[in-house]
Amino acid sequence: MQEKNMAGSGPSNNDYFYPGSTVKCTTCYGDDIQGEVTAFDHDTKILILKQPSSCGKAELNNVTMLNLDLIQSVSVIKECTDTPLPTLASLNSLKLLDRYKEEIELKMALAKARSVGVSNDGIKLYNFLRKTMPDCRWTEQTILVMDEVVVKPPYQPDNCAVKDTKQSHSSPSQCLNHVKNIVERFHKEERLKSHPHGT
């Protein structure tokens, strides 16, 4: 397995990722993203990966667009040496553009959060929440979910509360319970990552 460190310098003239190869990318936030290369533009440092569909349908795929300036390292799991190169599936350019804009907005939001002192756990939890509840945004160091629930530092289940305190006393929010469950699951998965064998 070949590893290429990207942070700070980006890909050199010798770095190229061939369609059909399988790679694992580690972002500057420590997240790992693995998939099959469908396209790579060396000049703009954009790498597009194909992954199994999150909805479980075999005929569909997730497509992730990565800016290698924000990637810490790339490990080539399997290099494609077949010729000719595999035929690329047709991609909806408007959907890709929308996804690209969403990713830019997300990165800007995360950069702003870091600038006001949000911890790594806060950043990771925010990304985790967005997987199932995309309507999340930052207000200083607080995560606001669906404009209804706030998650404050240090981002534990007990730090979740309904935004409208009057509502929280009269009728507990279903959204609050759902967010608490997600936060609990996040911390459980983080503990398993830190102690994979229960040590």
C-alpha positions as CSV (number, residue, x, y, z in Angstrom):
1,M,0.0,0.0,0.0
2,Q,1.5,3.3,-1.1
3,E,1.0,6.4,0.9
4,K,1.3,10.0,-0.4
5,N,1.4,12.9,2.1
6,M,-0.5,15.8,0.6
7,A,-0.7,18.4,3.4
8,G,1.0,21.7,2.7
9,S,2.3,20.9,-0.8
10,G,-0.5,19.2,-2.7
11,P,0.3,16.5,-5.4
12,S,3.6,16.7,-7.2
13,N,4.0,16.2,-10.9
14,N,4.5,12.5,-10.2
15,D,1.3,12.1,-8.2
16,Y,-1.6,10.7,-10.3
17,F,-4.6,8.7,-9.3
18,Y,-5.9,6.4,-12.1
19,P,-9.6,5.7,-12.5
20,G,-10.4,2.3,-11.2
21,S,-7.8,2.5,-8.4
22,T,-9.0,2.2,-4.8
23,V,-7.6,4.9,-2.4
24,K,-8.1,5.9,1.2
25,C,-7.9,9.7,2.0
26,T,-7.3,11.1,5.5
27,T,-8.7,14.7,5.7
28,C,-7.1,17.5,7.8
29,Y,-9.8,16.7,10.4
30,G,-8.7,13.1,10.7
31,D,-11.6,11.6,8.9
32,D,-10.9,8.6,6.5
33,I,-12.7,8.4,3.2
34,Q,-12.2,5.4,1.0
35,G,-13.5,4.7,-2.5
36,E,-12.8,4.0,-6.2
37,V,-11.3,6.7,-8.2
38,T,-13.6,7.8,-11.0
39,A,-11.8,11.0,-12.0
40,F,-8.7,13.1,-11.0
41,D,-7.9,16.6,-12.2
42,H,-4.2,17.3,-11.4
43,D,-4.4,21.0,-12.1
44,T,-7.3,21.8,-9.7
45,K,-6.3,18.9,-7.3
46,I,-9.8,17.6,-7.4
47,L,-10.3,13.8,-6.8
48,I,-13.7,12.1,-7.3
49,L,-14.3,8.9,-5.5
50,K,-17.2,6.4,-6.1
51,Q,-18.5,4.5,-3.0
52,P,-21.3,2.0,-2.3
53,S,-24.7,3.7,-2.0
54,S,-25.6,4.7,1.5
55,C,-29.2,3.7,0.7
56,G,-28.1,0.1,0.0
57,K,-29.2,0.0,-3.7
58,A,-26.6,-1.9,-5.7
59,E,-27.4,0.1,-8.9
60,L,-26.6,3.4,-7.2
61,N,-23.4,4.9,-5.8
62,N,-22.3,7.7,-3.6
63,V,-19.9,10.2,-5.2
64,T,-17.4,12.2,-3.1
65,M,-15.5,15.2,-4.5
66,L,-12.3,15.9,-2.6
67,N,-10.0,19.0,-2.7
68,L,-6.5,17.5,-2.1
69,D,-5.4,20.8,-0.5
70,L,-7.5,19.7,2.4
71,I,-6.2,16.1,2.4
72,Q,-3.5,15.1,4.9
73,S,-2.5,11.8,3.2
74,V,-3.7,9.4,0.4
75,S,-3.1,5.7,0.6
76,V,-3.4,3.7,-2.6
77,I,-5.2,0.5,-1.5
78,K,-5.3,-1.0,-5.0
79,E,-3.8,0.6,-8.1
80,C,-5.6,0.0,-11.4
81,T,-3.3,-1.2,-14.1
82,D,-5.9,-2.5,-16.5
83,T,-6.1,-1.1,-20.0
84,P,-8.2,0.4,-21.4
85,L,-9.4,2.4,-18.4
86,P,-12.9,1.5,-17.1
87,T,-15.9,3.3,-18.7
88,L,-17.0,6.1,-16.4
89,A,-20.7,6.4,-15.5
90,S,-22.4,9.5,-16.6
91,L,-22.6,12.1,-13.9
92,N,-25.2,14.8,-13.4
93,S,-23.1,18.0,-13.6
94,L,-25.7,20.1,-11.8
95,K,-25.9,17.7,-8.9
96,L,-22.1,17.7,-8.7
97,L,-22.0,21.5,-8.7
98,D,-24.6,21.7,-5.9
99,R,-22.6,19.1,-3.9
100,Y,-19.4,21.1,-4.5
101,K,-21.0,24.3,-3.3
102,E,-22.4,22.5,-0.2
103,E,-18.9,21.2,0.5
104,I,-17.4,24.7,0.2
105,E,-20.0,26.1,2.6
106,L,-19.3,23.3,5.0
107,K,-15.6,23.8,5.0
108,M,-16.0,27.6,5.5
109,A,-18.4,26.9,8.4
110,L,-15.9,24.5,10.0
111,A,-13.0,27.0,9.5
112,K,-15.1,29.7,11.2
113,A,-15.9,27.3,14.1
114,R,-12.2,26.5,14.6
115,S,-11.4,30.2,14.6
116,V,-13.7,30.8,17.6
117,G,-12.2,27.9,19.5
118,V,-14.4,24.9,18.8
119,S,-12.7,21.6,19.9
120,N,-11.9,18.7,17.7
121,D,-14.7,16.7,19.4
122,G,-17.1,19.5,18.5
123,I,-16.0,19.5,14.8
124,K,-16.3,15.7,14.7
125,L,-19.8,15.7,16.3
126,Y,-21.0,18.4,13.9
127,N,-19.9,16.2,10.9
128,F,-21.5,13.2,12.5
129,L,-24.8,15.0,13.1
130,R,-24.9,16.3,9.5
131,K,-24.9,12.7,8.2
132,T,-28.5,12.2,9.4
133,M,-29.6,15.8,10.2
134,P,-28.2,18.0,7.4
135,D,-29.9,21.1,8.9
136,C,-27.1,22.0,11.3
137,R,-25.2,25.2,11.7
138,W,-22.8,26.9,14.1
139,T,-23.7,29.8,16.4
140,E,-20.3,30.6,17.9
141,Q,-19.3,27.4,19.7
142,T,-22.9,26.0,19.8
143,I,-24.3,23.6,17.3
144,L,-27.9,24.5,16.3
145,V,-29.9,21.5,14.9
146,M,-33.0,22.2,12.8
147,D,-33.3,25.6,14.5
148,E,-34.8,23.7,17.5
149,V,-32.0,22.0,19.5
150,V,-28.7,23.4,20.7
151,V,-25.6,21.3,21.6
152,K,-23.2,23.3,23.7
153,P,-19.6,22.5,24.8
154,P,-18.3,20.0,25.8
155,Y,-20.8,18.4,23.4
156,Q,-22.1,15.6,25.7
157,P,-25.8,14.3,25.7
158,D,-26.4,16.4,28.9
159,N,-25.3,19.5,26.9
160,C,-28.3,19.1,24.5
161,A,-31.3,21.4,25.1
162,V,-34.4,22.7,23.3
163,K,-33.7,26.2,21.9
164,D,-37.0,27.5,23.3
165,T,-36.7,26.9,27.1
166,K,-40.4,27.5,27.5
167,Q,-41.2,24.7,25.1
168,S,-38.8,22.4,26.9
169,H,-40.8,22.7,30.2
170,S,-44.2,22.1,28.7
171,S,-43.6,19.5,26.0
172,P,-40.2,17.8,25.5
173,S,-39.1,17.9,22.0
174,Q,-38.9,14.7,19.9
175,C,-36.0,16.4,18.1
176,L,-34.2,16.8,21.4
177,N,-34.4,13.1,22.2
178,H,-33.3,12.2,18.7
179,V,-30.3,14.6,18.9
180,K,-29.3,13.2,22.3
181,N,-29.4,9.6,20.9
182,I,-27.1,10.7,18.0
183,V,-24.7,12.4,20.4
184,E,-24.6,9.3,22.6
185,R,-23.9,7.1,19.6
186,F,-21.2,9.5,18.4
187,H,-19.3,9.3,21.8
188,K,-19.8,5.5,21.9
189,E,-18.2,5.1,18.5
190,E,-15.4,7.5,19.5
191,R,-14.7,5.4,22.6
192,L,-14.6,2.2,20.4
193,K,-12.1,3.9,18.1
194,S,-9.9,4.8,21.0
195,H,-10.2,1.4,22.6
196,P,-11.1,-1.1,19.8
197,H,-10.5,-4.1,22.0
198,G,-12.2,-2.7,25.1
199,T,-8.9,-1.9,26.9
